[in-house]
Amino acid sequence: MNEISAIRLNDYHKREQEVTKDENLKVEIPNDIKAMKFEQALEALEDIVRNLESGQVSLEQSIDIYTRGTQLKAHCEDKLKDATERIEKITKSTDGSLSTEPLDAVN
């Protein structure tokens, strides 16, 4: 990795930490990303990370794909949050009947 790539990667990580710290920051997710399944968005995000790490993109391109990466990351987090909220635990009561409850419910 050359020096410019290392600087870009370091800047990317610093920006990522700043975004992560500010939980009030709401990322606007474009419709093309909203239409993606989790696996598609994750793959696109991994491609962006590879491109940034390669150092083969210009500074302008780095900024553009970093922005898209932030949008993809937010989309993936939303998908995971939705999936987590839908997961339920099946329980069997003493009389043998089955019911469901949220996975993290305290008994």
C-alpha positions in Angstrom: 0.0 0.0 0.0 1.5 3.3 -1.0 1.5 6.4 1.3 -1.5 8.1 -0.4 -3.6 4.9 0.0 -2.6 4.7 3.6 -3.7 8.3 4.2 -7.0 7.8 2.4 -7.7 4.7 4.4 -6.8 6.5 7.6 -9.1 9.4 6.7 -11.9 6.9 5.8 -11.6 5.2 9.3 -11.6 8.6 11.0 -14.7 9.7 9.2 -16.3 6.3 9.9 -15.6 6.8 13.6 -17.1 10.3 13.5 -20.3 9.1 11.8 -20.6 6.2 14.3 -20.2 8.6 17.3 -23.1 10.8 16.1 -26.1 8.6 16.6 -28.4 11.6 15.8 -27.0 11.7 12.2 -29.6 10.3 9.8 -28.3 9.1 6.5 -30.5 9.7 3.5 -30.8 6.3 1.7 -31.4 6.6 -2.1 -34.2 4.5 -3.6 -31.8 2.2 -5.5 -30.1 1.2 -2.2 -33.5 0.9 -0.5 -34.5 -1.7 -3.2 -31.4 -3.9 -2.4 -31.6 -7.0 -0.3 -29.2 -7.1 2.6 -26.7 -9.4 0.8 -26.6 -7.2 -2.3 -26.0 -4.1 -0.1 -23.3 -5.8 1.9 -21.5 -7.0 -1.3 -21.6 -3.4 -2.7 -20.2 -2.1 0.6 -17.4 -4.7 0.5 -16.6 -3.6 -3.1 -16.3 0.0 -1.9 -14.0 -0.9 0.9 -11.8 -2.9 -1.6 -11.7 0.1 -3.9 -10.8 2.5 -1.2 -8.1 0.2 0.2 -6.6 -0.3 -3.3 -5.7 3.3 -3.6 -6.6 3.1 -7.3 -9.3 5.7 -7.1 -9.0 9.5 -7.2 -9.7 11.7 -4.2 -13.0 12.8 -5.8 -14.0 9.2 -6.5 -13.0 8.3 -2.9 -15.4 10.9 -1.5 -18.2 9.8 -3.8 -17.9 6.1 -3.0 -17.4 6.9 0.7 -20.7 8.6 0.7 -22.4 5.7 -1.0 -20.7 3.4 1.5 -22.2 5.3 4.3 -25.6 4.9 2.7 -25.1 1.2 2.2 -23.9 0.8 5.8 -27.0 2.5 7.1 -29.3 0.4 4.9 -27.6 -2.8 6.1 -28.0 -1.7 9.7 -31.7 -0.9 9.1 -32.2 -4.4 7.6 -30.5 -6.1 10.5 -32.5 -4.0 13.0 -35.8 -5.0 11.2 -34.8 -8.7 11.2 -33.9 -8.6 14.9 -37.2 -7.0 15.8 -39.1 -9.8 13.9 -37.3 -12.7 15.5 -39.5 -14.4 18.1 -39.0 -17.3 20.4 -41.5 -20.2 20.5 -42.3 -21.2 24.0 -44.3 -24.2 25.4 -46.4 -23.5 28.4 -47.1 -26.0 31.2 -50.4 -27.1 29.6 -48.6 -27.9 26.3 -49.8 -25.0 24.3 -47.3 -23.1 22.1 -46.9 -19.3 21.9 -44.4 -16.8 20.8 -42.7 -13.9 22.5 -40.0 -11.5 21.6 -36.6 -13.1 21.6 -35.1 -10.8 24.3 -38.2 -10.9 26.6 -37.3 -11.5 30.2 -39.1 -14.5 31.8 
